[in-house]
Amino acid sequence: METLKEIIKGNRAKFSHAIAGVLYYVVETPKNKYQFAIDMNDRDDVGTTTFVDEYKAITLMRYIRKAMEKDNLIKVG
């Protein structure tokens, strides 16, 4: 698995799908593709934030880091 810095540097996070209030984004690096979740049901974490379909990966770094720490960053493709 790549480091957090390698995943976010110069890459984009694109919305993939949503299930039961959880948003899934995908970040594609030159080496791999990773999927991570943002739980919209966790109001303490997301508050009233509006999420759009695409971000610079660094913008969602806190969620990517959380996924890595919880071993929930999924390597796809």
FENRACOR-V295874 format. One record per pair of residues at least 24 apart in sequence whose ideal C-beta (glycine too) atoms are under 8 Angstrom apart, sorted by sequence separation. I is the first residue (numbers start at 0). GAP is how many residues later the second one is. If there is no record, write none. Layout:
[[I:GAP] [I:GAP]]
//
This chain:
[[35:24] [5:25] [37:25] [36:26] [1:27] [6:27] [35:27] [22:28] [35:28] [1:29] [1:30] [24:30] [26:30] [33:30] [35:30] [36:30] [0:31] [35:31] [24:35] [36:35] [14:36] [35:36] [14:37] [26:37] [35:37] [14:38] [24:38] [34:38] [35:38] [13:39] [14:39] [33:39] [34:39] [13:40] [33:40] [12:41] [33:41] [34:41] [11:42] [12:42] [32:42] [33:42] [11:43] [12:43] [31:43] [32:43] [11:44] [12:44] [32:44] [10:45] [11:45] [31:45] [10:46] [12:46] [12:47] [7:48] [8:48] [7:49] [8:49] [6:50] [7:50] [25:50] [12:51] [7:53] [7:56] [3:57] [6:57] [3:60] [3:61] [3:64] [0:67] [0:72] [0:74]]
//
